[in-house]
């Protein structure tokens, strides 16, 4: 069986092996000087042509009658025939068994004893230098890297994301001490400046119970901005009213977020004015409410 193109050698692996096992003589079928079998005197290509004729007939039979029908030379493309006696088929649908994945590493034992900190200081991971500070033998880091690979396979992370999460874990867990949670306020600036994924790294840490989300909710930040400068007594009642608008109460359904924003924006100037004279909403009189209403015009008056 000849090879075509720039493939090395004159024969394919099957014809080469056949030639090593049989002597060269004149083939009875194609009359060529090639390696032939000792029993019938036919070369490998003539035998292959006869075998395919048997398969085309749909039933098993002896090969000798079909060999006698071969009277000319037959060329084939290398490695495209499928021998009857087995062998790995060509292509992705082959029967070649894939190697089993390596067994997972045994989990590292992490002690249950924890030294309680006397006080907590914020850590600055932005100063991390991999050459000086990386410690890849820490049990929590080894476990976190294994967890990241498992989550990456389950969530379909690309190899670049897995690599970036691995780098982030080395930064935040090198030198880690048990009992110290990794806070979002420490994680975000160190990873964002390096372009590493914050939320996926936090997901791995949270999966291990090492993450602490110390971000203030968006509602708290919004109320803090809108009620800045309002006296504490008035602020407490207004904040409870705004949260009831957003979340609902025992006798009221929650309103749309845009509705709560609009209501609080409309009354903010009045609240600031009252905070200069009163400490609680109980001190506000009917006349104060009427004055605030009359000072508004148009859509703002209707809202109040």
ZADO-1210 file (C-alpha; in nm, 4 decimals, padded with zeros to 6 digits):
<atoms>
<atom x="00.0000" y="00.0000" z="00.0000" code="UNK" pos="1"/>
<atom x="00.1751" y="00.3178" z="-00.1192" code="UNK" pos="2"/>
<atom x="00.1933" y="00.6396" z="00.0731" code="UNK" pos="3"/>
<atom x="00.1092" y="00.9616" z="-00.1151" code="UNK" pos="4"/>
<atom x="00.2279" y="01.3190" z="-00.0700" code="UNK" pos="5"/>
<atom x="00.5081" y="01.4077" z="00.1682" code="UNK" pos="6"/>
<atom x="00.4534" y="01.1243" z="00.4153" code="UNK" pos="7"/>
<atom x="00.7817" y="00.9477" z="00.5015" code="UNK" pos="8"/>
<atom x="00.8583" y="00.6041" z="00.3537" code="UNK" pos="9"/>
<atom x="00.7252" y="00.4086" z="00.0537" code="UNK" pos="10"/>
<atom x="00.4844" y="00.1818" z="00.2427" code="UNK" pos="11"/>
<atom x="00.2297" y="00.2198" z="00.5179" code="UNK" pos="12"/>
<atom x="00.2839" y="00.0455" z="00.8509" code="UNK" pos="13"/>
<atom x="00.0614" y="-00.2505" z="00.7512" code="UNK" pos="14"/>
<atom x="00.2469" y="-00.3227" z="00.4253" code="UNK" pos="15"/>
<atom x="00.5825" y="-00.2725" z="00.5935" code="UNK" pos="16"/>
<atom x="00.4984" y="-00.5256" z="00.8644" code="UNK" pos="17"/>
<atom x="00.3633" y="-00.7687" z="00.6023" code="UNK" pos="18"/>
<atom x="00.6898" y="-00.7379" z="00.4122" code="UNK" pos="19"/>
<atom x="00.8928" y="-00.8176" z="00.7226" code="UNK" pos="20"/>
<atom x="00.6990" y="-01.1415" z="00.7748" code="UNK" pos="21"/>
<atom x="00.6875" y="-01.2759" z="00.4173" code="UNK" pos="22"/>
<atom x="00.9383" y="-01.3324" z="00.1387" code="UNK" pos="23"/>
<atom x="00.9358" y="-01.1374" z="-00.1878" code="UNK" pos="24"/>
<atom x="00.8024" y="-01.3257" z="-00.4908" code="UNK" pos="25"/>
<atom x="00.5685" y="-01.2747" z="-00.7855" code="UNK" pos="26"/>
<atom x="00.2095" y="-01.2202" z="-00.6719" code="UNK" pos="27"/>
<atom x="-00.0385" y="-01.4598" z="-00.8360" code="UNK" pos="28"/>
<atom x="-00.2994" y="-01.1850" z="-00.8677" code="UNK" pos="29"/>
<atom x="-00.1234" y="-00.8614" z="-00.9683" code="UNK" pos="30"/>
<atom x="00.2035" y="-01.0206" z="-01.1039" code="UNK" pos="31"/>
<atom x="00.4240" y="-00.7837" z="-00.9014" code="UNK" pos="32"/>
<atom x="00.7454" y="-00.8658" z="-00.7194" code="UNK" pos="33"/>
<atom x="00.6281" y="-00.8005" z="-00.3655" code="UNK" pos="34"/>
<atom x="00.6058" y="-00.9885" z="-00.0334" code="UNK" pos="35"/>
<atom x="00.3477" y="-01.2679" z="-00.0733" code="UNK" pos="36"/>
<atom x="00.1973" y="-01.5191" z="00.1678" code="UNK" pos="37"/>
<atom x="00.3316" y="-01.8749" z="00.1713" code="UNK" pos="38"/>
<atom x="-00.0069" y="-02.0508" z="00.1342" code="UNK" pos="39"/>
<atom x="-00.1695" y="-01.8854" z="-00.1662" code="UNK" pos="40"/>
<atom x="00.1069" y="-01.6649" z="-00.3073" code="UNK" pos="41"/>
<atom x="-00.0867" y="-01.3370" z="-00.2952" code="UNK" pos="42"/>
<atom x="00.0342" y="-00.9973" z="-00.1698" code="UNK" pos="43"/>
<atom x="-00.1308" y="-00.8017" z="00.1052" code="UNK" pos="44"/>
<atom x="-00.3239" y="-00.5685" z="-00.1273" code="UNK" pos="45"/>
<atom x="-00.4751" y="-00.8581" z="-00.3238" code="UNK" pos="46"/>
<atom x="-00.5726" y="-01.0288" z="00.0016" code="UNK" pos="47"/>
<atom x="-00.7314" y="-00.7029" z="00.1228" code="UNK" pos="48"/>
<atom x="-00.9328" y="-00.6757" z="-00.2003" code="UNK" pos="49"/>
<atom x="-01.0564" y="-01.0340" z="-00.1596" code="UNK" pos="50"/>
<atom x="-01.1477" y="-00.9727" z="00.2057" code="UNK" pos="51"/>
<atom x="-01.3621" y="-00.6743" z="00.1089" code="UNK" pos="52"/>
<atom x="-01.5387" y="-00.8856" z="-00.1527" code="UNK" pos="53"/>
<atom x="-01.6257" y="-01.1349" z="00.1236" code="UNK" pos="54"/>
<atom x="-01.7661" y="-00.8536" z="00.3394" code="UNK" pos="55"/>
<atom x="-01.9708" y="-00.7218" z="00.0467" code="UNK" pos="56"/>
<atom x="-02.1340" y="-01.0646" z="00.0137" code="UNK" pos="57"/>
<atom x="-02.2721" y="-01.0358" z="00.3641" code="UNK" pos="58"/>
<atom x="-02.1589" y="-01.3750" z="00.4952" code="UNK" pos="59"/>
<atom x="-01.8358" y="-01.5404" z="00.6014" code="UNK" pos="60"/>
<atom x="-01.6591" y="-01.7611" z="00.3494" code="UNK" pos="61"/>
<atom x="-01.3166" y="-01.8942" z="00.2634" code="UNK" pos="62"/>
<atom x="-01.0892" y="-01.6449" z="00.0950" code="UNK" pos="63"/>
<atom x="-00.9433" y="-01.8686" z="-00.1814" code="UNK" pos="64"/>
<atom x="-01.2307" y="-01.8336" z="-00.4376" code="UNK" pos="65"/>
<atom x="-01.2217" y="-01.4565" z="-00.4031" code="UNK" pos="66"/>
<atom x="-00.8425" y="-01.4508" z="-00.4444" code="UNK" pos="67"/>
<atom x="-00.8760" y="-01.6234" z="-00.7802" code="UNK" pos="68"/>
<atom x="-01.0940" y="-01.3358" z="-00.9018" code="UNK" pos="69"/>
<atom x="-00.8160" y="-01.0831" z="-00.8395" code="UNK" pos="70"/>
<atom x="-00.6279" y="-01.0425" z="-01.1691" code="UNK" pos="71"/>
<atom x="-00.5012" y="-00.6850" z="-01.1639" code="UNK" pos="72"/>
<atom x="-00.3237" y="-00.4378" z="-00.9434" code="UNK" pos="73"/>
<atom x="-00.5277" y="-00.2469" z="-00.6851" code="UNK" pos="74"/>
<atom x="-00.4108" y="00.0715" z="-00.5106" code="UNK" pos="75"/>
<atom x="-00.5456" y="00.1925" z="-00.1734" code="UNK" pos="76"/>
<atom x="-00.4972" y="00.4954" z="00.0490" code="UNK" pos="77"/>
<atom x="-00.2872" y="00.4151" z="00.3534" code="UNK" pos="78"/>
<atom x="-00.4487" y="00.3547" z="00.6945" code="UNK" pos="79"/>
<atom x="-00.8084" y="00.3745" z="00.5658" code="UNK" pos="80"/>
<atom x="-00.9004" y="00.0060" z="00.5737" code="UNK" pos="81"/>
<atom x="-01.0385" y="-00.1590" z="00.8869" code="UNK" pos="82"/>
<atom x="-00.8983" y="-00.5120" z="00.9285" code="UNK" pos="83"/>
<atom x="-01.1373" y="-00.7825" z="01.0421" code="UNK" pos="84"/>
<atom x="-00.9061" y="-00.8929" z="01.3198" code="UNK" pos="85"/>
<atom x="-00.9375" y="-00.5663" z="01.5093" code="UNK" pos="86"/>
<atom x="-00.7224" y="-00.2585" z="01.5577" code="UNK" pos="87"/>
<atom x="-00.7970" y="00.0976" z="01.6552" code="UNK" pos="88"/>
<atom x="-01.0206" y="00.2766" z="01.3979" code="UNK" pos="89"/>
<atom x="-00.9023" y="00.6086" z="01.2651" code="UNK" pos="90"/>
<atom x="-01.0530" y="00.9339" z="01.3989" code="UNK" pos="91"/>
<atom x="-01.2274" y="01.0509" z="01.7145" code="UNK" pos="92"/>
<atom x="-01.4738" y="00.7591" z="01.7014" code="UNK" pos="93"/>
<atom x="-01.1935" y="00.5061" z="01.7521" code="UNK" pos="94"/>
<atom x="-01.1991" y="00.2374" z="02.0154" code="UNK" pos="95"/>
<atom x="-00.8813" y="00.3543" z="02.1828" code="UNK" pos="96"/>
<atom x="-00.9471" y="00.3833" z="02.5559" code="UNK" pos="97"/>
<atom x="-00.8505" y="00.7156" z="02.7104" code="UNK" pos="98"/>
<atom x="-00.6179" y="00.7178" z="03.0038" code="UNK" pos="99"/>
<atom x="-00.8061" y="00.7486" z="03.3331" code="UNK" pos="100"/>
<atom x="-00.7644" y="01.0833" z="03.5097" code="UNK" pos="101"/>
<atom x="-00.5109" y="01.0862" z="03.7919" code="UNK" pos="102"/>
<atom x="-00.6573" y="01.0187" z="04.1358" code="UNK" pos="103"/>
<atom x="-00.7292" y="01.3314" z="04.3425" code="UNK" pos="104"/>
<atom x="-00.4747" y="01.4287" z="04.5987" code="UNK" pos="105"/>
<atom x="-00.5630" y="01.3321" z="04.9553" code="UNK" pos="106"/>
<atom x="-00.7176" y="01.6208" z="05.1503" code="UNK" pos="107"/>
<atom x="-00.4826" y="01.7993" z="05.3805" code="UNK" pos="108"/>
<atom x="-00.5661" y="01.7756" z="05.7479" code="UNK" pos="109"/>
<atom x="-00.6453" y="02.1176" z="05.8933" code="UNK" pos="110"/>
<atom x="-00.6409" y="02.1469" z="06.2660" code="UNK" pos="111"/>
<atom x="-00.9607" y="02.2429" z="06.4432" code="UNK" pos="112"/>
<atom x="-00.7818" y="02.4486" z="06.7071" code="UNK" pos="113"/>
<atom x="-00.7812" y="02.8204" z="06.6344" code="UNK" pos="114"/>
<atom x="-00.5999" y="03.0989" z="06.8171" code="UNK" pos="115"/>
<atom x="-00.8470" y="03.3833" z="06.8709" code="UNK" pos="116"/>
<atom x="-00.7030" y="03.7200" z="06.7638" code="UNK" pos="117"/>
<atom x="-00.6738" y="03.9931" z="07.0261" code="UNK" pos="118"/>
<atom x="-00.7660" y="04.2612" z="06.7713" code="UNK" pos="119"/>
<atom x="-00.8104" y="04.2749" z="06.3946" code="UNK" pos="120"/>
<atom x="-00.5993" y="04.4829" z="06.1598" code="UNK" pos="121"/>
<atom x="-00.6807" y="04.5253" z="05.7899" code="UNK" pos="122"/>
<atom x="-00.4374" y="04.3463" z="05.5598" code="UNK" pos="123"/>
<atom x="-00.2948" y="04.5060" z="05.2482" code="UNK" pos="124"/>
<atom x="-00.2501" y="04.2362" z="04.9832" code="UNK" pos="125"/>
<atom x="-00.1355" y="04.4975" z="04.7329" code="UNK" pos="126"/>
<atom x="00.2161" y="04.4674" z="04.8777" code="UNK" pos="127"/>
<atom x="00.2337" y="04.0979" z="04.7861" code="UNK" pos="128"/>
<atom x="00.5468" y="03.9864" z="04.5984" code="UNK" pos="129"/>
<atom x="00.5274" y="03.6288" z="04.4705" code="UNK" pos="130"/>
<atom x="00.9035" y="03.5695" z="04.4822" code="UNK" pos="131"/>
<atom x="00.9297" y="03.6781" z="04.8469" code="UNK" pos="132"/>
<atom x="00.5883" y="03.6051" z="04.9992" code="UNK" pos="133"/>
<atom x="00.4444" y="03.3017" z="04.8143" code="UNK" pos="134"/>
<atom x="00.4144" y="02.9895" z="05.0306" code="UNK" pos="135"/>
<atom x="00.2559" y="02.7122" z="04.8230" code="UNK" pos="136"/>
<atom x="00.2805" y="02.4500" z="05.1015" code="UNK" pos="137"/>
<atom x="00.0169" y="02.6082" z="05.3282" code="UNK" pos="138"/>
<atom x="-00.2640" y="02.3496" z="05.3740" code="UNK" pos="139"/>
<atom x="-00.5430" y="02.6032" z="05.3220" code="UNK" pos="140"/>
<atom x="-00.3828" y="02.7229" z="04.9970" code="UNK" pos="141"/>
<atom x="-00.3408" y="02.3657" z="04.8690" code="UNK" pos="142"/>
<atom x="-00.7042" y="02.2921" z="04.9504" code="UNK" pos="143"/>
<atom x="-00.8243" y="02.6170" z="04.7921" code="UNK" pos="144"/>
<atom x="-00.6369" y="02.5450" z="04.4677" code="UNK" pos="145"/>
<atom x="-00.7948" y="02.1990" z="04.4492" code="UNK" pos="146"/>
<atom x="-01.1380" y="02.3516" z="04.5135" code="UNK" pos="147"/>
<atom x="-01.0807" y="02.6112" z="04.2402" code="UNK" pos="148"/>
<atom x="-00.9974" y="02.3401" z="03.9854" code="UNK" pos="149"/>
<atom x="-01.3087" y="02.1437" z="04.0819" code="UNK" pos="150"/>
<atom x="-01.5319" y="02.4527" z="04.0583" code="UNK" pos="151"/>
<atom x="-01.3727" y="02.5470" z="03.7279" code="UNK" pos="152"/>
<atom x="-01.4614" y="02.2088" z="03.5788" code="UNK" pos="153"/>
<atom x="-01.8163" y="02.2281" z="03.7169" code="UNK" pos="154"/>
<atom x="-01.8783" y="02.5885" z="03.6023" code="UNK" pos="155"/>
<atom x="-01.6979" y="02.5656" z="03.2683" code="UNK" pos="156"/>
<atom x="-01.4245" y="02.8188" z="03.3451" code="UNK" pos="157"/>
<atom x="-01.1646" y="02.8632" z="03.0748" code="UNK" pos="158"/>
<atom x="-00.8033" y="02.7758" z="03.1495" code="UNK" pos="159"/>
<atom x="-00.7187" y="03.1459" z="03.1646" code="UNK" pos="160"/>
<atom x="-00.9812" y="03.2076" z="03.4344" code="UNK" pos="161"/>
<atom x="-00.8605" y="02.9057" z="03.6311" code="UNK" pos="162"/>
<atom x="-00.5049" y="03.0369" z="03.6069" code="UNK" pos="163"/>
<atom x="-00.6084" y="03.3866" z="03.7232" code="UNK" pos="164"/>
<atom x="-00.8061" y="03.2469" z="04.0175" code="UNK" pos="165"/>
<atom x="-00.5050" y="03.0351" z="04.1121" code="UNK" pos="166"/>
<atom x="-00.2835" y="03.3449" z="04.1119" code="UNK" pos="167"/>
<atom x="-00.5367" y="03.5300" z="04.3261" code="UNK" pos="168"/>
<atom x="-00.5516" y="03.2462" z="04.5798" code="UNK" pos="169"/>
<atom x="-00.1736" y="03.2459" z="04.6116" code="UNK" pos="170"/>
<atom x="-00.1853" y="03.6189" z="04.6871" code="UNK" pos="171"/>
<atom x="-00.4519" y="03.6090" z="04.9589" code="UNK" pos="172"/>
<atom x="-00.3682" y="03.2747" z="05.1244" code="UNK" pos="173"/>
<atom x="00.0129" y="03.2848" z="05.1404" code="UNK" pos="174"/>
<atom x="00.0843" y="03.3388" z="05.5071" code="UNK" pos="175"/>
<atom x="-00.2774" y="03.2717" z="05.6031" code="UNK" pos="176"/>
<atom x="-00.3544" y="03.1943" z="05.9665" code="UNK" pos="177"/>
<atom x="-00.6535" y="02.9879" z="06.0683" code="UNK" pos="178"/>
<atom x="-00.9471" y="03.1830" z="06.2038" code="UNK" pos="179"/>
<atom x="-00.8772" y="03.4967" z="05.9968" code="UNK" pos="180"/>
<atom x="-01.1509" y="03.5520" z="05.7365" code="UNK" pos="181"/>
<atom x="-01.0607" y="03.7117" z="05.4049" code="UNK" pos="182"/>
<atom x="-01.2743" y="04.0256" z="05.3857" code="UNK" pos="183"/>
<atom x="-01.4045" y="04.1747" z="05.0630" code="UNK" pos="184"/>
<atom x="-01.2570" y="04.5131" z="05.1507" code="UNK" pos="185"/>
<atom x="-00.9108" y="04.3497" z="05.1584" code="UNK" pos="186"/>
<atom x="-00.9659" y="04.1277" z="04.8566" code="UNK" pos="187"/>
<atom x="-01.1041" y="04.3813" z="04.6085" code="UNK" pos="188"/>
<atom x="-00.8201" y="04.6406" z="04.5881" code="UNK" pos="189"/>
<atom x="-00.5434" y="04.3785" z="04.5682" code="UNK" pos="190"/>
<atom x="-00.7043" y="04.1777" z="04.2867" code="UNK" pos="191"/>
<atom x="-00.8533" y="04.4644" z="04.0897" code="UNK" pos="192"/>
<atom x="-00.5156" y="04.6387" z="04.0523" code="UNK" pos="193"/>
<atom x="-00.3750" y="04.3153" z="03.9035" code="UNK" pos="194"/>
<atom x="-00.6758" y="04.2488" z="03.6801" code="UNK" pos="195"/>
<atom x="-00.7670" y="03.9240" z="03.8593" code="UNK" pos="196"/>
<atom x="-01.1262" y="03.7989" z="03.9039" code="UNK" pos="197"/>
<atom x="-01.2664" y="03.9120" z="04.2381" code="UNK" pos="198"/>
<atom x="-01.6046" y="03.7384" z="04.2482" code="UNK" pos="199"/>
<atom x="-01.4773" y="03.3972" z="04.1344" code="UNK" pos="200"/>
<atom x="-01.1964" y="03.4107" z="04.3909" code="UNK" pos="201"/>
<atom x="-01.4494" y="03.5091" z="04.6573" code="UNK" pos="202"/>
<atom x="-01.6662" y="03.2136" z="04.5486" code="UNK" pos="203"/>
<atom x="-01.3789" y="02.9708" z="04.6103" code="UNK" pos="204"/>
<atom x="-01.3014" y="03.1254" z="04.9496" code="UNK" pos="205"/>
<atom x="-01.6692" y="03.1227" z="05.0477" code="UNK" pos="206"/>
<atom x="-01.6895" y="02.7552" z="04.9479" code="UNK" pos="207"/>
<atom x="-01.4180" y="02.6895" z="05.2095" code="UNK" pos="208"/>
<atom x="-01.5758" y="02.9175" z="05.4711" code="UNK" pos="209"/>
<atom x="-01.2902" y="03.1705" z="05.4548" code="UNK" pos="210"/>
<atom x="-01.4726" y="03.4674" z="05.2990" code="UNK" pos="211"/>
<atom x="-01.6395" y="03.7541" z="05.4822" code="UNK" pos="212"/>
<atom x="-01.8474" y="03.9976" z="05.2769" code="UNK" pos="213"/>
<atom x="-01.8133" y="04.3259" z="05.4652" code="UNK" pos="214"/>
<atom x="-01.9725" y="04.5383" z="05.1924" code="UNK" pos="215"/>
<atom x="-02.2568" y="04.7601" z="05.3033" code="UNK" pos="216"/>
<atom x="-02.5854" y="04.6805" z="05.1220" code="UNK" pos="217"/>
<atom x="-02.6817" y="04.9210" z="04.8432" code="UNK" pos="218"/>
<atom x="-02.9898" y="05.0341" z="05.0393" code="UNK" pos="219"/>
<atom x="-02.7755" y="05.1293" z="05.3379" code="UNK" pos="220"/>
<atom x="-02.5394" y="05.3305" z="05.1197" code="UNK" pos="221"/>
<atom x="-02.8317" y="05.5057" z="04.9505" code="UNK" pos="222"/>
<atom x="-02.9978" y="05.5974" z="05.2819" code="UNK" pos="223"/>
<atom x="-02.6646" y="05.7137" z="05.4193" code="UNK" pos="224"/>
<atom x="-02.6238" y="05.9575" z="05.1288" code="UNK" pos="225"/>
<atom x="-02.9814" y="06.0868" z="05.1334" code="UNK" pos="226"/>
<atom x="-03.0103" y="06.1282" z="05.5097" code="UNK" pos="227"/>
<atom x="-02.6698" y="06.2839" z="05.5666" code="UNK" pos="228"/>
<atom x="-02.7187" y="06.5937" z="05.7850" code="UNK" pos="229"/>
<atom x="-03.0604" y="06.4844" z="05.9180" code="UNK" pos="230"/>
<atom x="-03.0891" y="06.4756" z="06.2977" code="UNK" pos="231"/>
<atom x="-03.0665" y="06.1217" z="06.4481" code="UNK" pos="232"/>
<atom x="-03.4239" y="06.1197" z="06.5828" code="UNK" pos="233"/>
<atom x="-03.5774" y="06.2210" z="06.2481" code="UNK" pos="234"/>
<atom x="-03.3415" y="05.9967" z="06.0543" code="UNK" pos="235"/>
<atom x="-03.4443" y="05.6882" z="06.2518" code="UNK" pos="236"/>
<atom x="-03.8145" y="05.7307" z="06.1703" code="UNK" pos="237"/>
<atom x="-03.7575" y="05.8274" z="05.8061" code="UNK" pos="238"/>
<atom x="-03.5258" y="05.5300" z="05.7523" code="UNK" pos="239"/>
<atom x="-03.7861" y="05.2908" z="05.8958" code="UNK" pos="240"/>
<atom x="-04.0490" y="05.4442" z="05.6627" code="UNK" pos="241"/>
<atom x="-03.8201" y="05.4100" z="05.3571" code="UNK" pos="242"/>
<atom x="-03.7413" y="05.0456" z="05.4365" code="UNK" pos="243"/>
<atom x="-04.1126" y="04.9727" z="05.4742" code="UNK" pos="244"/>
<atom x="-04.1677" y="05.1203" z="05.1266" code="UNK" pos="245"/>
<atom x="-03.8978" y="04.8941" z="04.9835" code="UNK" pos="246"/>
<atom x="-03.9629" y="04.5720" z="05.1768" code="UNK" pos="247"/>
<atom x="-04.3272" y="04.6033" z="05.2756" code="UNK" pos="248"/>
<atom x="-04.4750" y="04.5575" z="05.6210" code="UNK" pos="249"/>
<atom x="-04.7486" y="04.3717" z="05.8085" code="UNK" pos="250"/>
<atom x="-05.0188" y="04.5891" z="05.6491" code="UNK" pos="251"/>
<atom x="-04.8509" y="04.7131" z="05.3309" code="UNK" pos="252"/>
<atom x="-04.7075" y="04.5681" z="05.0124" code="UNK" pos="253"/>
<atom x="-04.3552" y="04.6605" z="04.8974" code="UNK" pos="254"/>
<atom x="-04.3388" y="04.9482" z="04.6513" code="UNK" pos="255"/>
<atom x="-04.1152" y="04.9830" z="04.3490" code="UNK" pos="256"/>
<atom x="-03.7613" y="05.0967" z="04.4241" code="UNK" pos="257"/>
<atom x="-03.8020" y="05.3989" z="04.1983" code="UNK" pos="258"/>
<atom x="-04.1074" y="05.5048" z="04.4037" code="UNK" pos="259"/>
<atom x="-03.9099" y="05.4985" z="04.7292" code="UNK" pos="260"/>
<atom x="-03.6257" y="05.6932" z="04.5669" code="UNK" pos="261"/>
<atom x="-03.8666" y="05.9588" z="04.4360" code="UNK" pos="262"/>
<atom x="-04.0466" y="06.0036" z="04.7686" code="UNK" pos="263"/>
<atom x="-03.7247" y="06.0436" z="04.9653" code="UNK" pos="264"/>
<atom x="-03.5743" y="06.2822" z="04.7089" code="UNK" pos="265"/>
<atom x="-03.8841" y="06.5048" z="04.7312" code="UNK" pos="266"/>
<atom x="-03.8851" y="06.5364" z="05.1110" code="UNK" pos="267"/>
<atom x="-03.5075" y="06.5557" z="05.1630" code="UNK" pos="268"/>
<atom x="-03.4929" y="06.9429" z="05.1624" code="UNK" pos="269"/>
<atom x="-03.7774" y="06.9578" z="05.4148" code="UNK" pos="270"/>
<atom x="-03.6098" y="06.7026" z="05.6429" code="UNK" pos="271"/>
<atom x="-03.2872" y="06.9035" z="05.6401" code="UNK" pos="272"/>
<atom x="-03.4800" y="07.2170" z="05.7294" code="UNK" pos="273"/>
<atom x="-03.6642" y="07.0480" z="06.0163" code="UNK" pos="274"/>
<atom x="-03.3389" y="06.8983" z="06.1467" code="UNK" pos="275"/>
<atom x="-03.2147" y="07.2517" z="06.2144" code="UNK" pos="276"/>
<atom x="-03.5100" y="07.3110" z="06.4542" code="UNK" pos="277"/>
<atom x="-03.6294" y="06.9732" z="06.5788" code="UNK" pos="278"/>
<atom x="-03.4847" y="06.6500" z="06.7095" code="UNK" pos="279"/>
<atom x="-03.7827" y="06.4226" z="06.6375" code="UNK" pos="280"/>
<atom x="-04.0715" y="06.4127" z="06.3931" code="UNK" pos="281"/>
<atom x="-04.3104" y="06.4334" z="06.6927" code="UNK" pos="282"/>
<atom x="-04.2106" y="06.7995" z="06.7274" code="UNK" pos="283"/>
<atom x="-04.3201" y="06.8860" z="06.3722" code="UNK" pos="284"/>
<atom x="-04.6480" y="07.0818" z="06.3702" code="UNK" pos="285"/>
<atom x="-04.9328" y="07.0915" z="06.1205" code="UNK" pos="286"/>
<atom x="-04.8237" y="07.4370" z="06.0152" code="UNK" pos="287"/>
<atom x="-04.4724" y="07.3099" z="05.9338" code="UNK" pos="288"/>
<atom x="-04.6233" y="07.0471" z="05.7046" code="UNK" pos="289"/>
<atom x="-04.8487" y="07.3043" z="05.5339" code="UNK" pos="290"/>
<atom x="-04.5538" y="07.5410" z="05.4870" code="UNK" pos="291"/>
<atom x="-04.3450" y="07.2672" z="05.3278" code="UNK" pos="292"/>
<atom x="-04.6345" y="07.1739" z="05.1005" code="UNK" pos="293"/>
<atom x="-04.7013" y="07.5319" z="04.9885" code="UNK" pos="294"/>
<atom x="-04.3333" y="07.5885" z="04.9086" code="UNK" pos="295"/>
<atom x="-04.3496" y="07.3170" z="04.6405" code="UNK" pos="296"/>
<atom x="-04.4974" y="07.3715" z="04.2940" code="UNK" pos="297"/>
<atom x="-04.6030" y="07.1524" z="04.0035" code="UNK" pos="298"/>
<atom x="-04.5173" y="06.7824" z="04.0169" code="UNK" pos="299"/>
<atom x="-04.3179" y="06.8277" z="04.3376" code="UNK" pos="300"/>
<atom x="-04.6275" y="06.9697" z="04.5145" code="UNK" pos="301"/>
<atom x="-04.8375" y="06.6759" z="04.3959" code="UNK" pos="302"/>
<atom x="-04.5802" y="06.4274" z="04.5279" code="UNK" pos="303"/>
<atom x="-04.5703" y="06.5900" z="04.8699" code="UNK" pos="304"/>
</atoms>
